[in-house]
Amino acid sequence: LFAFGMDAYALLPYMDWLLAHPETYLDGASGQLAADSFGRIHRVLTWARFVDGVAQPVQGALDPLPIQQGGD
């Protein structure tokens, strides 16, 4: 958990919950944190742009991906 830095403190109370709900995630300071069926934590990084020294999420970075439809 050391590699997650400040997200580790937010993650610890929710470990059991994340394992019991595999399709969910926790919003962390550096992205979305989720647990797989083996208990490994994965982080989806959020793209950001610095504006006047403050990180701002890039437009659409926090939006869910659209569902892809298969071809006919």
PDB file of N, CA, C, O and CB in Angstrom:
ATOM      1  N   LEU A   1       0.814  -1.207   0.000  1.00  0.00           N
ATOM      2  CA  LEU A   1       0.000   0.000   0.000  1.00  0.00           C
ATOM      3  C   LEU A   1       0.846   1.256   0.000  1.00  0.00           C
ATOM      4  O   LEU A   1       0.331   2.342  -0.265  1.00  0.00           O
ATOM      5  CB  LEU A   1      -0.920   0.007   1.191  1.00  0.00           C
ATOM      6  N   PHE A   2       2.140   1.136   0.292  1.00  0.00           N
ATOM      7  CA  PHE A   2       3.010   2.304   0.310  1.00  0.00           C
ATOM      8  C   PHE A   2       3.004   3.031  -1.036  1.00  0.00           C
ATOM      9  O   PHE A   2       3.055   4.260  -1.075  1.00  0.00           O
ATOM     10  CB  PHE A   2       4.432   1.893   0.676  1.00  0.00           C
ATOM     11  N   ALA A   3       2.944   2.286  -2.127  1.00  0.00           N
ATOM     12  CA  ALA A   3       2.989   2.884  -3.464  1.00  0.00           C
ATOM     13  C   ALA A   3       1.774   3.760  -3.748  1.00  0.00           C
ATOM     14  O   ALA A   3       1.837   4.632  -4.614  1.00  0.00           O
ATOM     15  CB  ALA A   3       3.088   1.797  -4.516  1.00  0.00           C
ATOM     16  N   PHE A   4       0.682   3.549  -3.044  1.00  0.00           N
ATOM     17  CA  PHE A   4      -0.514   4.350  -3.270  1.00  0.00           C
ATOM     18  C   PHE A   4      -0.469   5.691  -2.544  1.00  0.00           C
ATOM     19  O   PHE A   4      -1.332   6.539  -2.771  1.00  0.00           O
ATOM     20  CB  PHE A   4      -1.733   3.580  -2.836  1.00  0.00           C
ATOM     21  N   GLY A   5       0.511   5.895  -1.685  1.00  0.00           N
ATOM     22  CA  GLY A   5       0.658   7.166  -1.003  1.00  0.00           C
ATOM     23  C   GLY A   5      -0.567   7.518  -0.188  1.00  0.00           C
ATOM     24  O   GLY A   5      -1.037   6.713   0.617  1.00  0.00           O
ATOM     25  N   MET A   6      -1.090   8.725  -0.394  1.00  0.00           N
ATOM     26  CA  MET A   6      -2.223   9.184   0.411  1.00  0.00           C
ATOM     27  C   MET A   6      -3.502   8.401   0.125  1.00  0.00           C
ATOM     28  O   MET A   6      -4.408   8.402   0.958  1.00  0.00           O
ATOM     29  CB  MET A   6      -2.466  10.656   0.165  1.00  0.00           C
ATOM     30  N   ASP A   7      -3.604   7.741  -1.013  1.00  0.00           N
ATOM     31  CA  ASP A   7      -4.788   6.919  -1.297  1.00  0.00           C
ATOM     32  C   ASP A   7      -4.870   5.692  -0.388  1.00  0.00           C
ATOM     33  O   ASP A   7      -5.957   5.151  -0.183  1.00  0.00           O
ATOM     34  CB  ASP A   7      -4.776   6.476  -2.757  1.00  0.00           C
ATOM     35  N   ALA A   8      -3.743   5.250   0.155  1.00  0.00           N
ATOM     36  CA  ALA A   8      -3.737   4.072   1.022  1.00  0.00           C
ATOM     37  C   ALA A   8      -4.590   4.290   2.263  1.00  0.00           C
ATOM     38  O   ALA A   8      -5.282   3.372   2.705  1.00  0.00           O
ATOM     39  CB  ALA A   8      -2.311   3.719   1.428  1.00  0.00           C
ATOM     40  N   TYR A   9      -4.552   5.479   2.826  1.00  0.00           N
ATOM     41  CA  TYR A   9      -5.348   5.767   4.021  1.00  0.00           C
ATOM     42  C   TYR A   9      -6.838   5.746   3.707  1.00  0.00           C
ATOM     43  O   TYR A   9      -7.632   5.290   4.530  1.00  0.00           O
ATOM     44  CB  TYR A   9      -4.956   7.126   4.610  1.00  0.00           C
ATOM     45  N   ALA A  10      -7.223   6.221   2.557  1.00  0.00           N
ATOM     46  CA  ALA A  10      -8.634   6.202   2.166  1.00  0.00           C
ATOM     47  C   ALA A  10      -9.077   4.794   1.776  1.00  0.00           C
ATOM     48  O   ALA A  10     -10.247   4.447   1.934  1.00  0.00           O
ATOM     49  CB  ALA A  10      -8.881   7.172   1.002  1.00  0.00           C
ATOM     50  N   LEU A  11      -8.171   4.002   1.280  1.00  0.00           N
ATOM     51  CA  LEU A  11      -8.485   2.665   0.784  1.00  0.00           C
ATOM     52  C   LEU A  11      -8.703   1.641   1.899  1.00  0.00           C
ATOM     53  O   LEU A  11      -9.593   0.798   1.785  1.00  0.00           O
ATOM     54  CB  LEU A  11      -7.381   2.192  -0.117  1.00  0.00           C
ATOM     55  N   LEU A  12      -7.921   1.696   2.960  1.00  0.00           N
ATOM     56  CA  LEU A  12      -7.966   0.675   4.009  1.00  0.00           C
ATOM     57  C   LEU A  12      -9.358   0.395   4.578  1.00  0.00           C
ATOM     58  O   LEU A  12      -9.717  -0.777   4.693  1.00  0.00           O
ATOM     59  CB  LEU A  12      -7.072   1.084   5.117  1.00  0.00           C
ATOM     60  N   PRO A  13     -10.160   1.391   4.939  1.00  0.00           N
ATOM     61  CA  PRO A  13     -11.483   1.086   5.497  1.00  0.00           C
ATOM     62  C   PRO A  13     -12.440   0.436   4.507  1.00  0.00           C
ATOM     63  O   PRO A  13     -13.441  -0.150   4.920  1.00  0.00           O
ATOM     64  CB  PRO A  13     -12.105   2.339   6.017  1.00  0.00           C
ATOM     65  N   TYR A  14     -12.155   0.524   3.204  1.00  0.00           N
ATOM     66  CA  TYR A  14     -13.060   0.027   2.175  1.00  0.00           C
ATOM     67  C   TYR A  14     -12.595  -1.266   1.507  1.00  0.00           C
ATOM     68  O   TYR A  14     -13.227  -1.719   0.553  1.00  0.00           O
ATOM     69  CB  TYR A  14     -13.244   1.074   1.135  1.00  0.00           C
ATOM     70  N   MET A  15     -11.507  -1.869   1.986  1.00  0.00           N
ATOM     71  CA  MET A  15     -10.971  -3.070   1.341  1.00  0.00           C
ATOM     72  C   MET A  15     -12.005  -4.188   1.258  1.00  0.00           C
ATOM     73  O   MET A  15     -12.218  -4.747   0.182  1.00  0.00           O
ATOM     74  CB  MET A  15      -9.745  -3.563   2.093  1.00  0.00           C
ATOM     75  N   ASP A  16     -12.649  -4.524   2.372  1.00  0.00           N
ATOM     76  CA  ASP A  16     -13.644  -5.606   2.366  1.00  0.00           C
ATOM     77  C   ASP A  16     -14.818  -5.269   1.455  1.00  0.00           C
ATOM     78  O   ASP A  16     -15.338  -6.134   0.750  1.00  0.00           O
ATOM     79  CB  ASP A  16     -14.150  -5.877   3.790  1.00  0.00           C
ATOM     80  N   TRP A  17     -15.224  -4.023   1.477  1.00  0.00           N
ATOM     81  CA  TRP A  17     -16.352  -3.595   0.645  1.00  0.00           C
ATOM     82  C   TRP A  17     -16.009  -3.715  -0.845  1.00  0.00           C
ATOM     83  O   TRP A  17     -16.824  -4.186  -1.638  1.00  0.00           O
ATOM     84  CB  TRP A  17     -16.749  -2.141   0.984  1.00  0.00           C
ATOM     85  N   LEU A  18     -14.805  -3.286  -1.216  1.00  0.00           N
ATOM     86  CA  LEU A  18     -14.385  -3.387  -2.615  1.00  0.00           C
ATOM     87  C   LEU A  18     -14.311  -4.848  -3.066  1.00  0.00           C
ATOM     88  O   LEU A  18     -14.680  -5.170  -4.195  1.00  0.00           O
ATOM     89  CB  LEU A  18     -13.022  -2.704  -2.813  1.00  0.00           C
ATOM     90  N   LEU A  19     -13.840  -5.719  -2.194  1.00  0.00           N
ATOM     91  CA  LEU A  19     -13.753  -7.142  -2.541  1.00  0.00           C
ATOM     92  C   LEU A  19     -15.144  -7.761  -2.689  1.00  0.00           C
ATOM     93  O   LEU A  19     -15.335  -8.660  -3.508  1.00  0.00           O
ATOM     94  CB  LEU A  19     -12.948  -7.905  -1.474  1.00  0.00           C
ATOM     95  N   ALA A  20     -16.103  -7.294  -1.915  1.00  0.00           N
ATOM     96  CA  ALA A  20     -17.464  -7.836  -1.978  1.00  0.00           C
ATOM     97  C   ALA A  20     -18.269  -7.263  -3.145  1.00  0.00           C
ATOM     98  O   ALA A  20     -19.293  -7.830  -3.527  1.00  0.00           O
ATOM     99  CB  ALA A  20     -18.192  -7.558  -0.675  1.00  0.00           C
ATOM    100  N   HIS A  21     -17.818  -6.158  -3.705  1.00  0.00           N
ATOM    101  CA  HIS A  21     -18.515  -5.491  -4.815  1.00  0.00           C
ATOM    102  C   HIS A  21     -17.535  -5.284  -5.972  1.00  0.00           C
ATOM    103  O   HIS A  21     -16.989  -4.191  -6.125  1.00  0.00           O
ATOM    104  CB  HIS A  21     -19.126  -4.120  -4.355  1.00  0.00           C
ATOM    105  N   PRO A  22     -17.305  -6.316  -6.788  1.00  0.00           N
ATOM    106  CA  PRO A  22     -16.241  -6.267  -7.800  1.00  0.00           C
ATOM    107  C   PRO A  22     -16.439  -5.238  -8.919  1.00  0.00           C
ATOM    108  O   PRO A  22     -15.474  -4.903  -9.606  1.00  0.00           O
ATOM    109  CB  PRO A  22     -16.105  -7.605  -8.414  1.00  0.00           C
ATOM    110  N   GLU A  23     -17.622  -4.742  -9.118  1.00  0.00           N
ATOM    111  CA  GLU A  23     -17.853  -3.776 -10.199  1.00  0.00           C
ATOM    112  C   GLU A  23     -17.790  -2.332  -9.713  1.00  0.00           C
ATOM    113  O   GLU A  23     -18.177  -1.422 -10.446  1.00  0.00           O
ATOM    114  CB  GLU A  23     -19.202  -4.034 -10.846  1.00  0.00           C
ATOM    115  N   THR A  24     -17.308  -2.104  -8.486  1.00  0.00           N
ATOM    116  CA  THR A  24     -17.283  -0.761  -7.918  1.00  0.00           C
ATOM    117  C   THR A  24     -15.861  -0.242  -7.803  1.00  0.00           C
ATOM    118  O   THR A  24     -14.896  -0.986  -7.980  1.00  0.00           O
ATOM    119  CB  THR A  24     -17.956  -0.748  -6.551  1.00  0.00           C
ATOM    120  N   TYR A  25     -15.748   1.040  -7.506  1.00  0.00           N
ATOM    121  CA  TYR A  25     -14.442   1.657  -7.321  1.00  0.00           C
ATOM    122  C   TYR A  25     -14.549   2.741  -6.267  1.00  0.00           C
ATOM    123  O   TYR A  25     -15.645   3.172  -5.910  1.00  0.00           O
ATOM    124  CB  TYR A  25     -13.905   2.236  -8.650  1.00  0.00           C
ATOM    125  N   LEU A  26     -13.418   3.169  -5.779  1.00  0.00           N
ATOM    126  CA  LEU A  26     -13.303   4.239  -4.814  1.00  0.00           C
ATOM    127  C   LEU A  26     -12.555   5.373  -5.485  1.00  0.00           C
ATOM    128  O   LEU A  26     -11.490   5.153  -6.061  1.00  0.00           O
ATOM    129  CB  LEU A  26     -12.587   3.768  -3.511  1.00  0.00           C
ATOM    130  N   ASP A  27     -13.091   6.576  -5.421  1.00  0.00           N
ATOM    131  CA  ASP A  27     -12.384   7.724  -5.977  1.00  0.00           C
ATOM    132  C   ASP A  27     -11.230   8.082  -5.065  1.00  0.00           C
ATOM    133  O   ASP A  27     -11.434   8.412  -3.896  1.00  0.00           O
ATOM    134  CB  ASP A  27     -13.333   8.932  -6.162  1.00  0.00           C
ATOM    135  N   GLY A  28     -10.024   8.018  -5.591  1.00  0.00           N
ATOM    136  CA  GLY A  28      -8.835   8.375  -4.828  1.00  0.00           C
ATOM    137  C   GLY A  28      -8.281   9.700  -5.314  1.00  0.00           C
ATOM    138  O   GLY A  28      -8.816  10.307  -6.242  1.00  0.00           O
ATOM    139  N   ALA A  29      -7.219  10.138  -4.691  1.00  0.00           N
ATOM    140  CA  ALA A  29      -6.593  11.395  -5.084  1.00  0.00           C
ATOM    141  C   ALA A  29      -5.924  11.295  -6.447  1.00  0.00           C
ATOM    142  O   ALA A  29      -5.769  12.301  -7.140  1.00  0.00           O
ATOM    143  CB  ALA A  29      -5.577  11.819  -4.043  1.00  0.00           C
ATOM    144  N   SER A  30      -5.529  10.094  -6.832  1.00  0.00           N
ATOM    145  CA  SER A  30      -4.794   9.923  -8.085  1.00  0.00           C
ATOM    146  C   SER A  30      -5.557   9.126  -9.134  1.00  0.00           C
ATOM    147  O   SER A  30      -5.006   8.817 -10.191  1.00  0.00           O
ATOM    148  CB  SER A  30      -3.486   9.250  -7.812  1.00  0.00           C
ATOM    149  N   GLY A  31      -6.805   8.790  -8.865  1.00  0.00           N
ATOM    150  CA  GLY A  31      -7.592   8.038  -9.833  1.00  0.00           C
ATOM    151  C   GLY A  31      -8.614   7.164  -9.144  1.00  0.00           C
ATOM    152  O   GLY A  31      -8.885   7.326  -7.954  1.00  0.00           O
ATOM    153  N   GLN A  32      -9.179   6.237  -9.896  1.00  0.00           N
ATOM    154  CA  GLN A  32     -10.188   5.330  -9.366  1.00  0.00           C
ATOM    155  C   GLN A  32      -9.523   4.035  -8.923  1.00  0.00           C
ATOM    156  O   GLN A  32      -8.759   3.434  -9.678  1.00  0.00           O
ATOM    157  CB  GLN A  32     -11.286   5.050 -10.416  1.00  0.00           C
ATOM    158  N   LEU A  33      -9.813   3.605  -7.698  1.00  0.00           N
ATOM    159  CA  LEU A  33      -9.211   2.413  -7.120  1.00  0.00           C
ATOM    160  C   LEU A  33     -10.244   1.301  -7.066  1.00  0.00           C
ATOM    161  O   LEU A  33     -11.372   1.516  -6.622  1.00  0.00           O
ATOM    162  CB  LEU A  33      -8.647   2.703  -5.712  1.00  0.00           C
ATOM    163  N   ALA A  34      -9.860   0.112  -7.519  1.00  0.00           N
ATOM    164  CA  ALA A  34     -10.764  -1.036  -7.522  1.00  0.00           C
ATOM    165  C   ALA A  34      -9.967  -2.282  -7.148  1.00  0.00           C
ATOM    166  O   ALA A  34      -8.754  -2.340  -7.353  1.00  0.00           O
ATOM    167  CB  ALA A  34     -11.457  -1.211  -8.915  1.00  0.00           C
ATOM    168  N   ALA A  35     -10.666  -3.281  -6.595  1.00  0.00           N
ATOM    169  CA  ALA A  35     -10.037  -4.553  -6.230  1.00  0.00           C
ATOM    170  C   ALA A  35     -10.507  -5.633  -7.191  1.00  0.00           C
ATOM    171  O   ALA A  35     -11.679  -5.675  -7.565  1.00  0.00           O
ATOM    172  CB  ALA A  35     -10.369  -4.944  -4.760  1.00  0.00           C
ATOM    173  N   ASP A  36      -9.576  -6.517  -7.595  1.00  0.00           N
ATOM    174  CA  ASP A  36      -9.969  -7.645  -8.440  1.00  0.00           C
ATOM    175  C   ASP A  36     -10.301  -8.847  -7.554  1.00  0.00           C
ATOM    176  O   ASP A  36     -10.240  -8.747  -6.329  1.00  0.00           O
ATOM    177  CB  ASP A  36      -8.839  -8.001  -9.455  1.00  0.00           C
ATOM    178  N   SER A  37     -10.648  -9.967  -8.157  1.00  0.00           N
ATOM    179  CA  SER A  37     -11.078 -11.149  -7.401  1.00  0.00           C
ATOM    180  C   SER A  37      -9.957 -11.769  -6.561  1.00  0.00           C
ATOM    181  O   SER A  37     -10.232 -12.585  -5.681  1.00  0.00           O
ATOM    182  CB  SER A  37     -11.623 -12.191  -8.355  1.00  0.00           C
ATOM    183  N   PHE A  38      -8.707 -11.398  -6.816  1.00  0.00           N
ATOM    184  CA  PHE A  38      -7.570 -11.899  -6.046  1.00  0.00           C
ATOM    185  C   PHE A  38      -7.173 -10.947  -4.918  1.00  0.00           C
ATOM    186  O   PHE A  38      -6.224 -11.214  -4.180  1.00  0.00           O
ATOM    187  CB  PHE A  38      -6.381 -12.130  -6.965  1.00  0.00           C
ATOM    188  N   GLY A  39      -7.902  -9.832  -4.786  1.00  0.00           N
ATOM    189  CA  GLY A  39      -7.598  -8.858  -3.744  1.00  0.00           C
ATOM    190  C   GLY A  39      -6.541  -7.847  -4.138  1.00  0.00           C
ATOM    191  O   GLY A  39      -6.111  -7.047  -3.308  1.00  0.00           O
ATOM    192  N   ARG A  40      -6.115  -7.871  -5.394  1.00  0.00           N
ATOM    193  CA  ARG A  40      -5.139  -6.894  -5.868  1.00  0.00           C
ATOM    194  C   ARG A  40      -5.850  -5.582  -6.166  1.00  0.00           C
ATOM    195  O   ARG A  40      -6.967  -5.582  -6.685  1.00  0.00           O
ATOM    196  CB  ARG A  40      -4.393  -7.413  -7.125  1.00  0.00           C
ATOM    197  N   ILE A  41      -5.212  -4.474  -5.844  1.00  0.00           N
ATOM    198  CA  ILE A  41      -5.785  -3.159  -6.077  1.00  0.00           C
ATOM    199  C   ILE A  41      -5.269  -2.624  -7.404  1.00  0.00           C
ATOM    200  O   ILE A  41      -4.075  -2.685  -7.701  1.00  0.00           O
ATOM    201  CB  ILE A  41      -5.446  -2.188  -4.917  1.00  0.00           C
ATOM    202  N   HIS A  42      -6.195  -2.101  -8.190  1.00  0.00           N
ATOM    203  CA  HIS A  42      -5.854  -1.492  -9.475  1.00  0.00           C
ATOM    204  C   HIS A  42      -6.261  -0.029  -9.437  1.00  0.00           C
ATOM    205  O   HIS A  42      -7.269   0.335  -8.831  1.00  0.00           O
ATOM    206  CB  HIS A  42      -6.549  -2.233 -10.660  1.00  0.00           C
ATOM    207  N   ARG A  43      -5.474   0.792 -10.086  1.00  0.00           N
ATOM    208  CA  ARG A  43      -5.757   2.232 -10.120  1.00  0.00           C
ATOM    209  C   ARG A  43      -5.876   2.663 -11.573  1.00  0.00           C
ATOM    210  O   ARG A  43      -4.976   2.425 -12.378  1.00  0.00           O
ATOM    211  CB  ARG A  43      -4.644   3.054  -9.383  1.00  0.00           C
ATOM    212  N   VAL A  44      -6.993   3.299 -11.900  1.00  0.00           N
ATOM    213  CA  VAL A  44      -7.181   3.912 -13.216  1.00  0.00           C
ATOM    214  C   VAL A  44      -6.818   5.377 -13.039  1.00  0.00           C
ATOM    215  O   VAL A  44      -7.532   6.125 -12.371  1.00  0.00           O
ATOM    216  CB  VAL A  44      -8.670   3.727 -13.770  1.00  0.00           C
ATOM    217  N   LEU A  45      -5.717   5.779 -13.633  1.00  0.00           N
ATOM    218  CA  LEU A  45      -5.231   7.144 -13.464  1.00  0.00           C
ATOM    219  C   LEU A  45      -6.144   8.153 -14.156  1.00  0.00           C
ATOM    220  O   LEU A  45      -6.758   7.859 -15.181  1.00  0.00           O
ATOM    221  CB  LEU A  45      -3.812   7.269 -14.005  1.00  0.00           C
ATOM    222  N   THR A  46      -6.216   9.327 -13.581  1.00  0.00           N
ATOM    223  CA  THR A  46      -7.015  10.416 -14.124  1.00  0.00           C
ATOM    224  C   THR A  46      -6.080  11.410 -14.799  1.00  0.00           C
ATOM    225  O   THR A  46      -5.098  11.842 -14.196  1.00  0.00           O
ATOM    226  CB  THR A  46      -7.861  11.107 -13.012  1.00  0.00           C
ATOM    227  N   TRP A  47      -6.371  11.771 -16.026  1.00  0.00           N
ATOM    228  CA  TRP A  47      -5.579  12.762 -16.738  1.00  0.00           C
ATOM    229  C   TRP A  47      -5.898  14.141 -16.183  1.00  0.00           C
ATOM    230  O   TRP A  47      -7.056  14.462 -15.917  1.00  0.00           O
ATOM    231  CB  TRP A  47      -5.848  12.702 -18.262  1.00  0.00           C
ATOM    232  N   ALA A  48      -4.860  14.952 -16.013  1.00  0.00           N
ATOM    233  CA  ALA A  48      -5.050  16.302 -15.480  1.00  0.00           C
ATOM    234  C   ALA A  48      -4.117  17.265 -16.207  1.00  0.00           C
ATOM    235  O   ALA A  48      -3.101  16.875 -16.782  1.00  0.00           O
ATOM    236  CB  ALA A  48      -4.790  16.340 -13.943  1.00  0.00           C
ATOM    237  N   ARG A  49      -4.504  18.532 -16.159  1.00  0.00           N
ATOM    238  CA  ARG A  49      -3.705  19.613 -16.743  1.00  0.00           C
ATOM    239  C   ARG A  49      -3.500  20.635 -15.629  1.00  0.00           C
ATOM    240  O   ARG A  49      -4.432  20.940 -14.884  1.00  0.00           O
ATOM    241  CB  ARG A  49      -4.412  20.263 -18.024  1.00  0.00           C
ATOM    242  N   PHE A  50      -2.293  21.159 -15.515  1.00  0.00           N
ATOM    243  CA  PHE A  50      -2.028  22.165 -14.494  1.00  0.00           C
ATOM    244  C   PHE A  50      -2.427  23.544 -15.006  1.00  0.00           C
ATOM    245  O   PHE A  50      -1.995  23.972 -16.077  1.00  0.00           O
ATOM    246  CB  PHE A  50      -0.540  22.149 -14.084  1.00  0.00           C
ATOM    247  N   VAL A  51      -3.259  24.234 -14.225  1.00  0.00           N
ATOM    248  CA  VAL A  51      -3.691  25.593 -14.533  1.00  0.00           C
ATOM    249  C   VAL A  51      -3.327  26.450 -13.329  1.00  0.00           C
ATOM    250  O   VAL A  51      -3.865  26.254 -12.239  1.00  0.00           O
ATOM    251  CB  VAL A  51      -5.240  25.664 -14.856  1.00  0.00           C
ATOM    252  N   ASP A  52      -2.422  27.393 -13.522  1.00  0.00           N
ATOM    253  CA  ASP A  52      -1.937  28.248 -12.428  1.00  0.00           C
ATOM    254  C   ASP A  52      -1.441  27.420 -11.245  1.00  0.00           C
ATOM    255  O   ASP A  52      -1.685  27.773 -10.091  1.00  0.00           O
ATOM    256  CB  ASP A  52      -3.045  29.200 -11.965  1.00  0.00           C
ATOM    257  N   GLY A  53      -0.751  26.328 -11.529  1.00  0.00           N
ATOM    258  CA  GLY A  53      -0.161  25.495 -10.498  1.00  0.00           C
ATOM    259  C   GLY A  53      -1.105  24.523  -9.804  1.00  0.00           C
ATOM    260  O   GLY A  53      -0.708  23.845  -8.857  1.00  0.00           O
ATOM    261  N   VAL A  54      -2.359  24.447 -10.270  1.00  0.00           N
ATOM    262  CA  VAL A  54      -3.336  23.542  -9.663  1.00  0.00           C
ATOM    263  C   VAL A  54      -3.774  22.520 -10.700  1.00  0.00           C
ATOM    264  O   VAL A  54      -4.150  22.892 -11.812  1.00  0.00           O
ATOM    265  CB  VAL A  54      -4.562  24.327  -9.108  1.00  0.00           C
ATOM    266  N   ALA A  55      -3.730  21.233 -10.354  1.00  0.00           N
ATOM    267  CA  ALA A  55      -4.149  20.175 -11.280  1.00  0.00           C
ATOM    268  C   ALA A  55      -5.658  20.210 -11.459  1.00  0.00           C
ATOM    269  O   ALA A  55      -6.405  20.214 -10.480  1.00  0.00           O
ATOM    270  CB  ALA A  55      -3.701  18.784 -10.770  1.00  0.00           C
ATOM    271  N   GLN A  56      -6.101  20.235 -12.701  1.00  0.00           N
ATOM    272  CA  GLN A  56      -7.519  20.228 -13.043  1.00  0.00           C
ATOM    273  C   GLN A  56      -7.776  19.021 -13.937  1.00  0.00           C
ATOM    274  O   GLN A  56      -7.016  18.789 -14.877  1.00  0.00           O
ATOM    275  CB  GLN A  56      -7.948  21.563 -13.750  1.00  0.00           C
ATOM    276  N   PRO A  57      -8.843  18.233 -13.667  1.00  0.00           N
ATOM    277  CA  PRO A  57      -9.133  17.083 -14.534  1.00  0.00           C
ATOM    278  C   PRO A  57      -9.343  17.535 -15.987  1.00  0.00           C
ATOM    279  O   PRO A  57     -10.006  18.539 -16.249  1.00  0.00           O
ATOM    280  CB  PRO A  57     -10.386  16.325 -14.024  1.00  0.00           C
ATOM    281  N   VAL A  58      -8.771  16.782 -16.912  1.00  0.00           N
ATOM    282  CA  VAL A  58      -8.954  17.066 -18.333  1.00  0.00           C
ATOM    283  C   VAL A  58     -10.411  16.783 -18.682  1.00  0.00           C
ATOM    284  O   VAL A  58     -11.002  15.845 -18.145  1.00  0.00           O
ATOM    285  CB  VAL A  58      -7.978  16.211 -19.224  1.00  0.00           C
ATOM    286  N   GLN A  59     -10.988  17.567 -19.557  1.00  0.00           N
ATOM    287  CA  GLN A  59     -12.388  17.396 -19.963  1.00  0.00           C
ATOM    288  C   GLN A  59     -12.658  15.951 -20.356  1.00  0.00           C
ATOM    289  O   GLN A  59     -11.998  15.402 -21.239  1.00  0.00           O
ATOM    290  CB  GLN A  59     -12.736  18.336 -21.132  1.00  0.00           C
ATOM    291  N   GLY A  60     -13.630  15.346 -19.695  1.00  0.00           N
ATOM    292  CA  GLY A  60     -14.011  13.975 -20.002  1.00  0.00           C
ATOM    293  C   GLY A  60     -13.191  12.920 -19.277  1.00  0.00           C
ATOM    294  O   GLY A  60     -13.488  11.732 -19.405  1.00  0.00           O
ATOM    295  N   ALA A  61     -12.170  13.309 -18.519  1.00  0.00           N
ATOM    296  CA  ALA A  61     -11.316  12.320 -17.856  1.00  0.00           C
ATOM    297  C   ALA A  61     -12.062  11.536 -16.787  1.00  0.00           C
ATOM    298  O   ALA A  61     -11.715  10.388 -16.510  1.00  0.00           O
ATOM    299  CB  ALA A  61     -10.114  13.002 -17.236  1.00  0.00           C
ATOM    300  N   LEU A  62     -13.072  12.132 -16.189  1.00  0.00           N
ATOM    301  CA  LEU A  62     -13.815  11.455 -15.134  1.00  0.00           C
ATOM    302  C   LEU A  62     -15.126  10.875 -15.635  1.00  0.00           C
ATOM    303  O   LEU A  62     -15.869  10.279 -14.855  1.00  0.00           O
ATOM    304  CB  LEU A  62     -14.081  12.407 -13.998  1.00  0.00           C
ATOM    305  N   ASP A  63     -15.429  11.035 -16.919  1.00  0.00           N
ATOM    306  CA  ASP A  63     -16.651  10.487 -17.494  1.00  0.00           C
ATOM    307  C   ASP A  63     -16.471   9.007 -17.789  1.00  0.00           C
ATOM    308  O   ASP A  63     -15.374   8.592 -18.165  1.00  0.00           O
ATOM    309  CB  ASP A  63     -17.040  11.246 -18.774  1.00  0.00           C
ATOM    310  N   PRO A  64     -17.524   8.189 -17.628  1.00  0.00           N
ATOM    311  CA  PRO A  64     -17.404   6.772 -17.986  1.00  0.00           C
ATOM    312  C   PRO A  64     -17.232   6.604 -19.490  1.00  0.00           C
ATOM    313  O   PRO A  64     -17.680   7.441 -20.273  1.00  0.00           O
ATOM    314  CB  PRO A  64     -18.634   5.988 -17.507  1.00  0.00           C
ATOM    315  N   LEU A  65     -16.583   5.520 -19.881  1.00  0.00           N
ATOM    316  CA  LEU A  65     -16.401   5.240 -21.296  1.00  0.00           C
ATOM    317  C   LEU A  65     -17.730   4.822 -21.914  1.00  0.00           C
ATOM    318  O   LEU A  65     -18.516   4.133 -21.264  1.00  0.00           O
ATOM    319  CB  LEU A  65     -15.336   4.145 -21.505  1.00  0.00           C
ATOM    320  N   PRO A  66     -17.997   5.224 -23.158  1.00  0.00           N
ATOM    321  CA  PRO A  66     -19.236   4.795 -23.803  1.00  0.00           C
ATOM    322  C   PRO A  66     -19.219   3.288 -24.079  1.00  0.00           C
ATOM    323  O   PRO A  66     -18.160   2.705 -24.309  1.00  0.00           O
ATOM    324  CB  PRO A  66     -19.451   5.572 -25.111  1.00  0.00           C
ATOM    325  N   ILE A  67     -20.377   2.677 -24.056  1.00  0.00           N
ATOM    326  CA  ILE A  67     -20.501   1.247 -24.342  1.00  0.00           C
ATOM    327  C   ILE A  67     -20.296   1.039 -25.827  1.00  0.00           C
ATOM    328  O   ILE A  67     -20.924   1.703 -26.652  1.00  0.00           O
ATOM    329  CB  ILE A  67     -21.884   0.688 -23.888  1.00  0.00           C
ATOM    330  N   GLN A  68     -19.411   0.110 -26.162  1.00  0.00           N
ATOM    331  CA  GLN A  68     -19.122  -0.203 -27.559  1.00  0.00           C
ATOM    332  C   GLN A  68     -20.117  -1.253 -28.064  1.00  0.00           C
ATOM    333  O   GLN A  68     -20.332  -2.274 -27.410  1.00  0.00           O
ATOM    334  CB  GLN A  68     -17.657  -0.708 -27.722  1.00  0.00           C
ATOM    335  N   GLN A  69     -20.708  -1.004 -29.207  1.00  0.00           N
ATOM    336  CA  GLN A  69     -21.628  -1.946 -29.815  1.00  0.00           C
ATOM    337  C   GLN A  69     -20.874  -2.787 -30.826  1.00  0.00           C
ATOM    338  O   GLN A  69     -20.056  -2.265 -31.583  1.00  0.00           O
ATOM    339  CB  GLN A  69     -22.815  -1.218 -30.480  1.00  0.00           C
ATOM    340  N   GLY A  70     -21.144  -4.092 -30.845  1.00  0.00           N
ATOM    341  CA  GLY A  70     -20.513  -4.986 -31.813  1.00  0.00           C
ATOM    342  C   GLY A  70     -21.042  -4.734 -33.226  1.00  0.00           C
ATOM    343  O   GLY A  70     -22.187  -4.318 -33.404  1.00  0.00           O
ATOM    344  N   GLY A  71     -20.217  -4.986 -34.203  1.00  0.00           N
ATOM    345  CA  GLY A  71     -20.625  -4.818 -35.610  1.00  0.00           C
ATOM    346  C   GLY A  71     -21.542  -5.939 -36.069  1.00  0.00           C
ATOM    347  O   GLY A  71     -21.549  -7.025 -35.490  1.00  0.00           O
ATOM    348  N   ASP A  72     -22.315  -5.669 -37.112  1.00  0.00           N
ATOM    349  CA  ASP A  72     -23.213  -6.701 -37.674  1.00  0.00           C
ATOM    350  C   ASP A  72     -22.480  -7.557 -38.646  1.00  0.00           C
ATOM    351  O   ASP A  72     -23.063  -8.477 -39.221  1.00  0.00           O
ATOM    352  CB  ASP A  72     -24.423  -6.075 -38.357  1.00  0.00           C
TER     353      ASP A  72
END
